[in-house]
Amino acid sequence: MAVQQCLIIIKPDGLVKSLTGNVITTLSETKLKIVGAKIVKVSRDLAEKHYSSLKEKKPQIFEGTIEYITGKYHTDRVMALVYHGEDAIAKIRELCGETNPESAHPVSIRGKYGRINSKTGVFENVVHASDSPESAEKEIKLWFSPNELTETIYPTEIKKESINSKVWK
């Protein structure tokens, strides 16, 4: 057993259906630690980077997936979470269930709350979960900066730059 990280995204349909609490409660069964959480307005650029492998592997569903995650059908917001602990990926993916909600075990997150939208053909499967340590690292670094995590889970460096940023008045 290895300590791992896993990115979870509660997708637009999960937010619209107010399933955030249900998903987090289910994932609490893993006894993993949440080291990052935020609501993100998903830009097309972020979505394309996140689903870049889908563009190569399954180009026929790429555009619909981008439209779905960027809010064409529900909302353009998602909740992104980083879980950390022993065998995080396997534990989380077991609770999430199969990607296709119709194939997912009925008590899994996707089995209980997901659906295939008959108008769009898009899997509204409530959550995304990293499928390997490599994809988890790529995805976490895409969705979170090191300062947004409560623990250092990957090597970092300090850069001193003069950057304009919003601050509270």
Secondary structure, DSSP 4 states (H G I P E B T S, - for coil): --EEEEEEEE-HHHHHTT-HHHHHHHHGGG-PEEEEEEEEE--HHHHHHHTHHHHHH-HHHHHHHHHHHTTSSS-SEEEEEEEEEETHHHHHHHHH--SSTTTS-TTSHHHHH-EE-TTT--EE-SEEE--SHHHHHHHHHHH--GGGSSS--S---------------
